[in-house]
Amino acid sequence: MTVHDHGPDGDHQRPAHVSEQTVEALGSLSKALETTERARGHLYSFHQLTGSADFELDRAVRLLRAAGHDAWADRVQREILGRNVIPGHWTFQIVEAYNATYYRPFGELEAEARQELADGRDHLYEATLKERRRTTGH
């Protein structure tokens, strides 16, 4: 990557027809999408942690039986093990629904907006901030 002392590289220069307000609006849209990316990561954490907990229940059931608590082992196995996390859904179904219903359409819309309004250029807002805030010569 080349060091630029006089403005952003070509991929991050604001096209002449793009206003500062458009750059700011697209930056806000991008920031919202980035927040959604983080939310999606937490959703995958929820999915994996819930799955790990469910597999740990196998061990709990085994240990309860070994300790002579068959009634408790049966109850854990019957009431919690493999249970839906919301009616009719395991966590993978929640992830799939989120991706299909919200995440992918949001990402597609953001990309279309950048393409139409800023010739597909990404991070114009951040590139502007970089130029305003960076230490000269670094």
C-alpha positions as a Markdown table, in Angstrom:
| # | Residue | x | y | z |
|---|---|---|---|---|
| 1 | Met | 0.0 | 0.0 | 0.0 |
| 2 | Thr | 1.3 | 3.4 | -1.0 |
| 3 | Val | 1.6 | 6.3 | 1.5 |
| 4 | His | -0.4 | 9.3 | 0.3 |
| 5 | Asp | 0.5 | 12.7 | 1.6 |
| 6 | His | -2.1 | 14.6 | -0.4 |
| 7 | Gly | -5.5 | 13.0 | 0.0 |
| 8 | Pro | -7.0 | 9.6 | -0.2 |
| 9 | Asp | -6.1 | 6.9 | -2.8 |
| 10 | Gly | -8.1 | 6.7 | -6.0 |
| 11 | Asp | -10.5 | 4.1 | -4.6 |
| 12 | His | -11.5 | 6.4 | -1.8 |
| 13 | Gln | -11.8 | 9.8 | -3.5 |
| 14 | Arg | -15.2 | 11.3 | -3.6 |
| 15 | Pro | -16.5 | 11.5 | -7.2 |
| 16 | Ala | -17.2 | 15.1 | -8.2 |
| 17 | His | -20.9 | 14.5 | -8.5 |
| 18 | Val | -21.2 | 13.1 | -5.0 |
| 19 | Ser | -22.1 | 15.7 | -2.3 |
| 20 | Glu | -20.7 | 15.8 | 1.2 |
| 21 | Gln | -24.2 | 15.1 | 2.5 |
| 22 | Thr | -24.4 | 12.0 | 0.3 |
| 23 | Val | -21.0 | 10.8 | 1.7 |
| 24 | Glu | -22.3 | 11.4 | 5.2 |
| 25 | Ala | -25.6 | 9.5 | 4.5 |
| 26 | Leu | -23.8 | 6.6 | 3.0 |
| 27 | Gly | -21.4 | 6.6 | 5.9 |
| 28 | Ser | -24.3 | 6.4 | 8.3 |
| 29 | Leu | -25.9 | 3.6 | 6.2 |
| 30 | Ser | -22.5 | 1.7 | 6.3 |
| 31 | Lys | -22.2 | 2.2 | 10.0 |
| 32 | Ala | -25.6 | 0.8 | 10.6 |
| 33 | Leu | -24.6 | -2.3 | 8.5 |
| 34 | Glu | -21.4 | -2.7 | 10.4 |
| 35 | Thr | -23.5 | -2.7 | 13.6 |
| 36 | Thr | -25.7 | -5.3 | 12.1 |
| 37 | Glu | -22.5 | -7.4 | 11.3 |
| 38 | Arg | -21.7 | -7.2 | 15.0 |
| 39 | Ala | -25.2 | -8.2 | 16.0 |
| 40 | Arg | -25.0 | -11.2 | 13.6 |
| 41 | Gly | -21.8 | -12.2 | 15.3 |
| 42 | His | -23.5 | -12.2 | 18.6 |
| 43 | Leu | -26.3 | -14.3 | 17.1 |
| 44 | Tyr | -23.8 | -16.9 | 16.0 |
| 45 | Ser | -22.3 | -16.8 | 19.5 |
| 46 | Phe | -25.8 | -17.4 | 20.9 |
| 47 | His | -26.2 | -20.3 | 18.4 |
| 48 | Gln | -22.9 | -21.9 | 19.4 |
| 49 | Leu | -23.2 | -21.3 | 23.1 |
| 50 | Thr | -26.7 | -22.7 | 23.2 |
| 51 | Gly | -25.5 | -25.8 | 21.2 |
| 52 | Ser | -22.6 | -26.3 | 23.6 |
| 53 | Ala | -24.9 | -26.1 | 26.6 |
| 54 | Asp | -27.2 | -28.6 | 25.0 |
| 55 | Phe | -24.3 | -31.1 | 24.5 |
| 56 | Glu | -23.1 | -30.5 | 28.1 |
| 57 | Leu | -26.6 | -31.6 | 29.2 |
| 58 | Asp | -25.7 | -35.1 | 27.9 |
| 59 | Arg | -22.9 | -35.2 | 30.5 |
| 60 | Ala | -25.1 | -33.8 | 33.2 |
| 61 | Val | -27.7 | -36.5 | 32.5 |
| 62 | Arg | -25.0 | -39.2 | 32.6 |
| 63 | Leu | -23.6 | -37.9 | 35.9 |
| 64 | Leu | -27.0 | -37.6 | 37.5 |
| 65 | Arg | -27.7 | -41.2 | 36.6 |
| 66 | Ala | -24.3 | -42.3 | 37.9 |
| 67 | Ala | -25.0 | -40.5 | 41.2 |
| 68 | Gly | -28.3 | -42.4 | 41.5 |
| 69 | His | -30.7 | -39.5 | 40.5 |
| 70 | Asp | -32.5 | -41.1 | 37.7 |
| 71 | Ala | -35.6 | -39.0 | 38.2 |
| 72 | Trp | -33.6 | -35.8 | 37.8 |
| 73 | Ala | -31.7 | -37.2 | 34.8 |
| 74 | Asp | -35.0 | -38.1 | 33.2 |
| 75 | Arg | -36.4 | -34.7 | 33.9 |
| 76 | Val | -33.4 | -32.9 | 32.4 |
| 77 | Gln | -33.6 | -35.2 | 29.4 |
| 78 | Arg | -37.3 | -34.8 | 28.9 |
| 79 | Glu | -37.7 | -31.0 | 29.7 |
| 80 | Ile | -34.5 | -29.3 | 28.5 |
| 81 | Leu | -32.3 | -31.5 | 26.3 |
| 82 | Gly | -32.8 | -30.7 | 22.6 |
| 83 | Arg | -35.6 | -28.2 | 23.5 |
| 84 | Asn | -36.6 | -25.5 | 21.0 |
| 85 | Val | -35.2 | -22.1 | 22.1 |
| 86 | Ile | -38.3 | -20.4 | 20.9 |
| 87 | Pro | -41.5 | -22.2 | 19.8 |
| 88 | Gly | -40.7 | -24.4 | 16.8 |
| 89 | His | -37.1 | -23.2 | 16.4 |
| 90 | Trp | -33.6 | -24.2 | 17.2 |
| 91 | Thr | -30.9 | -21.6 | 17.1 |
| 92 | Phe | -29.8 | -22.5 | 13.6 |
| 93 | Gln | -33.3 | -21.6 | 12.3 |
| 94 | Ile | -33.1 | -18.2 | 14.0 |
| 95 | Val | -29.8 | -17.5 | 12.4 |
| 96 | Glu | -31.1 | -18.6 | 9.0 |
| 97 | Ala | -34.2 | -16.4 | 9.4 |
| 98 | Tyr | -32.2 | -13.4 | 10.4 |
| 99 | Asn | -29.8 | -13.9 | 7.5 |
| 100 | Ala | -32.6 | -14.3 | 4.9 |
| 101 | Thr | -35.0 | -11.7 | 6.3 |
| 102 | Tyr | -32.7 | -8.9 | 7.5 |
| 103 | Tyr | -29.0 | -9.3 | 7.1 |
| 104 | Arg | -28.7 | -10.2 | 3.4 |
| 105 | Pro | -31.4 | -7.7 | 2.2 |
| 106 | Phe | -29.7 | -5.0 | 4.3 |
| 107 | Gly | -26.2 | -5.8 | 2.8 |
| 108 | Glu | -27.7 | -5.8 | -0.7 |
| 109 | Leu | -29.4 | -2.5 | -0.2 |
| 110 | Glu | -26.3 | -0.8 | 1.2 |
| 111 | Ala | -24.2 | -2.1 | -1.8 |
| 112 | Glu | -26.9 | -0.9 | -4.3 |
| 113 | Ala | -27.0 | 2.6 | -2.6 |
| 114 | Arg | -23.2 | 2.9 | -2.8 |
| 115 | Gln | -23.2 | 1.8 | -6.4 |
| 116 | Glu | -25.9 | 4.2 | -7.5 |
| 117 | Leu | -25.0 | 7.2 | -5.4 |
| 118 | Ala | -21.1 | 6.9 | -5.2 |
| 119 | Asp | -20.0 | 4.8 | -8.2 |
| 120 | Gly | -19.7 | 1.8 | -5.8 |
| 121 | Arg | -17.0 | 3.4 | -3.8 |
| 122 | Asp | -16.7 | 2.2 | -0.2 |
| 123 | His | -15.7 | 4.0 | 3.0 |
| 124 | Leu | -15.8 | 7.5 | 1.5 |
| 125 | Tyr | -16.9 | 8.9 | 4.8 |
| 126 | Glu | -14.0 | 7.2 | 6.7 |
| 127 | Ala | -11.5 | 8.3 | 4.0 |
| 128 | Thr | -12.6 | 11.9 | 4.6 |
| 129 | Leu | -12.2 | 11.5 | 8.3 |
| 130 | Lys | -8.8 | 10.0 | 7.8 |
| 131 | Glu | -7.7 | 13.1 | 5.8 |
| 132 | Arg | -9.1 | 15.5 | 8.4 |
| 133 | Arg | -7.6 | 13.7 | 11.4 |
| 134 | Arg | -4.4 | 12.0 | 10.4 |
| 135 | Thr | -1.0 | 13.1 | 11.6 |
| 136 | Thr | 0.8 | 14.7 | 8.7 |
| 137 | Gly | 3.5 | 12.6 | 7.3 |
| 138 | His | 2.4 | 9.4 | 9.0 |
